[in-house]
Amino acid sequence: MELSDLQGGIHSPKDFLDRPVSQELILELLNHAVWAPNDGLREPWRFIFADNRNGKLMQGLQEHAPAYLLVLVKEEADHHKREEDFAAVCCLIQNFRLLAHEQGLGVRSTLHDWMYDRSRAETFGVLGNERIAAVLDLGYGAEQPEGKAEMAEPQLQFELL
């Protein structure tokens, strides 16, 4: 598969099948996704995998999904490092989405108000020097998109200096 073949071909599923997501698969995908740019080769991320077999883990916080991956980023005191680390985590999330797509695994990346509540985040194991960058809802999509969606060509703009 060529990345250029994707052109809008990665969709976030609206609904997931009631099919478990393997922790081993997530670990394998993460081992490849961590090849994200970062000055000094810092690895400012940590992950919390939550299997939702009992259905109540994220009830009221997230839409239902078979599993969730909390993507955490370290909060450096140095503003420059903090911004760079967050950018690297965003790259990692995109790498993960691409790799998951190859395996037929759907990923919804979500941001919710509860993520910024320190006491709520701590209940999930988030440390004092970390914050939740995103929660990834994971599962196999109930609907598989047919073919490539027709999308307008992006209109890129740039200026020469």
C-alpha positions, 0 to 999 in steps of 0.5 A: 500500500502506498500512502498516496493511495489513501486520499481520504480513505481513512475514516473514523467509524461511527459504530464499532462491532462487538469484537474484542481488540487485542492488547497484543495488536495495539502493542505491535502497532505502538512499537511501529508508531513511536517512530515520531520526530523529536529533538534529542530522541525524547520519548514523551509519551505513555499509553494506558490501554483500557479493554471495555469488555464490561462496558462501564469503564468509560460510560458517560465519558466517551462513546462506546468502543470495544477498547480505548487507548489513552495517549499521555504526554509528559509536561516539560517545564521548558515551553519549547520542549513541551510544544515539541513533545506534543507535536511528536505525540500528534505524529505518533497518533497519526502513525498509529491511525495509519498502521491500524487502518492497514489491520482493519482496526478503526480509530476515533481520536477524541478530546473531551472536557473530562480529560482536563480534570486532574482528579478524573485523569488521576483515576485512570493513572495519569501522573502529575507530570503528564496530561492526556493528549487524546483518547483513541476509541478502538474497534472494528468498524460496523460499516466499511466504507465502499471505495474512495470517497470523492474529495475535492483536491486540496488547494494548497497555498504557499509563498516564496520568500 
